[in-house]
Each structure stands twice: as C-alpha cells, then as structure tokens.
Amino acid sequence: MIRRIVPLLSLLLLASCASFPAGGGREPQTIVIRNRSGADISSVTLRDAGRSSGESRFGTIAPVPQGVFQQIGRPTEPPPLPRSIVVEWVDRAGRTIVREVSVAKALKGATGAGDEAIVIEIGPFEDVLVFTERRVK
C-alpha cells in the first residue's frame, strides 16, 4: 500500500509545483509573442499550466502575422508568472496547437528593467522558445 501511495503523492506534488511562481529575478512588464512559424497565426493564448483552462488565462492576442511580434502589457503590479505556461495558438487553417513550456529558467536572469521583455517565440516546427530580451526603443 505504501509503495503505491508514495509515487502518487510525488506526482501530485510535482503537478502542484507547476503553478508556483517562477521566482528568480524581477519579472519584465511586457510579454512579447514572436511568430517565426512561417505562417500567419489567428490567435495566441497564454495560460497557467497548473490550473484549469477557464481560470488560468492571462493573455490573448490576435492576429500574429508571420515574421511579426505582438506585445502584451502586464499591469503595474502583476501577479507572478507561473513556473510553466501553456501556449495555445490557432493557425490559419484553424488547427489548435498547444505547448507547455517552462518560464522559470528564462526568468532567473530577469532584471525587471523597463526595456526588458519575456519573449515567447513560436517556431517553424510548432516549437516554442521562452527567453528574456532587452528591446530597442
């Protein structure tokens, strides 16, 4: 019985950690969605990976043409970003693609400077990269 409970508790603990704040440095005030997929994207939605989809959305933007980036501003005192987020986008053919990505590593070196952004880059093979970047004003 104990042999079954311990692994189950471990899995539950790991799942709950996904919604803890990412920590690290000060979080950027801007989120940038960059489309390097090679095709237009109808919409992109960001949500907390550790919560149900109805209560976890914290950003949606539409459209995001190929080769373009769109910015999502955050409130002055936003709640911390979760360790993992779900990036969900709809391509021009109407397909929904969903990827879960970690933001914790990207935010470790964040400074919170006014020209810094967290970038969510959608690539040509339905891959998603997350990193921080200083923007040229």
PyMOL commands that set and color helices and strands:
alter all, ss='L'
color gray80, all
select helices_A, chain A and resi 2-17+53-56+104-108
alter helices_A, ss='H'
color red, helices_A
select strands_A, chain A and resi 30-35+41-48+57-61+69-73+84-91+96-102+116-122+128-134
alter strands_A, ss='S'
color yellow, strands_A
deselect
rebuild
show_as cartoon
